[in-house]
């Protein structure tokens, strides 16, 4: 397992997918998903030039960050419990997984107490799977005005996790939906939501073709967990 080679391949695939869609590779940022991997493995990716990492669990994130360079950027990409908000806000650049109005309220309140303005993405449950977190699309529209009233959080866009499939093409319709739904929300809100976080190891090239600005790639870089 050569992490440097894997990173180069993923970045090359992102560039090719972007070119296919008439986009510039710089429009897409790679989030290396380091969940379950030890600090030593993450350092190999850092040595290869990767600075942006995603973690699923707050406790694991907080355990790793003291032993890694301060220049690294961290995104929380997994479900966030309200009782962990205070711990994670000072550490992450972005929370990609705001999945309810109640969580947004908690983040907004605690951000005010801490004097910060966290960047967030709203997670949309694009297939409305009972096993996944996220706003059902129809519900997000009705709650958008309330979300925009949260004056301490900066909503940058949307995130999704499509149903698991062996065929990357099965994810395409969900990526198209998220992009078009984002456009709809922008019209409703009268503001821009430029970020689309979509695509993982199996389907990130398709996601780039359909407008992803963040792709979250783990096993294609670090190997199987």
KAHU-V842247 format. One record per helix or strand of 2 or more residues. SS is the DSSP state (H for helix, E for strand). FROM is the first residue (numbers start at 1). LEN is the number of residues. If there is no record, write none. Layout:
BEGIN
SS/FROM/LEN + SS/FROM/LEN
END
This chain:
BEGIN
H/3/18 + H/25/3 + E/29/5 + H/39/9 + E/52/4 + H/58/8 + E/73/4 + H/82/8 + E/94/5 + H/101/14 + E/119/6 + H/137/12 + E/154/7 + H/168/22 + E/195/3 + H/204/6 + E/214/4 + H/219/4
END
